[in-house]
């Protein structure tokens, strides 16, 4: 741990500092976003069960209140009062480990988490294109690959784990700025080069089932739509994007007991992956709110002009670095934001 983070960690256990930082959280809700849970039996890298358990225990011991995303949205809209240290947990995509590993942890801690589902994934019609890229580059025995992305030659080095991770992230980022048709071509071409079948997800990339989702609903886990295909909305036609929104919601309505009408934009970076057009679509479709992948605190709406902000609520990306997570939840990051403005 570097000296600055060591100082921050020491400050977080000091009662006067905790009071000061907690006061900075007034008028905000901290929403965390998780993805995969580690499962060595299937070769899945992700959040550790030990780390998540420890963080939830730490939050409870510090007086934080776990609330549902639904209650958070009601509070953000000013329709009900929120606890001062309100924390919300969400997960994206609908992988099996979220149902089998993460959900039991949240249930044990009486933390009402929300999981955003890619409906085509649970229907076994597809699996996320970005995970297909990761699977192929992590599995292939090739040490370098050349691809064409939007008429640009991309050379991927995969000689070791560091090279693989860099190449996976580089190719994903290039695809995120490409047309939907280009992404499909890149994924199919990579499958041809590596000779890896991607028609069905391997065990480590399997989705949860609708049956599992229904069972978890009875234990306090909520579900909401994350599109049909996980394609990037800003690269779609309006008709296609609208269909992704409405169809994913219809699938949740048909399969689940009480789905939450809050949308999660795929990839989720405002002005890159979605924008005003998509915000209008979600609002027109009757959704109560939407979430993004932009980091930040969700602020309680104090004026009508700010009401649009509920359609792309920010979320902090969760990781196992406890000091960083404490900064977000305990109000250190919020205090830093306030001091920058002064």
Secondary structure, 3 states (H helix, E strand, C coil): CCHHHHHHHHHHCCHHHHHHHHHCCCCEEEEEEECCECEHHHCECCECHHHHHHHHHHHHHCCCEECCHHHHHHHHCCCCCCCCCEEEEEEEECEHHHHHHHHHHHHHCCCCCEEEECHHHHCCCCCCHHHHHHHHHHHCCCCEEEEEECCEEEEEECCCHHHHHHHHHHHHHHHHCCCHHHHHHHHHHHHHHHCCCCCCCCHHHCECCHHHHHHHHCCCCEEEECCCCCCCHHHCCHHHHHHHHHHHHHHHHHHCCCCCCEEECCCCCECCCECHHHHHHHHHCCCCEEECCCCCCEECCCCHHHHHHHHHECCEECCCCHHHHHHHHHCHHHHHHHHHHC
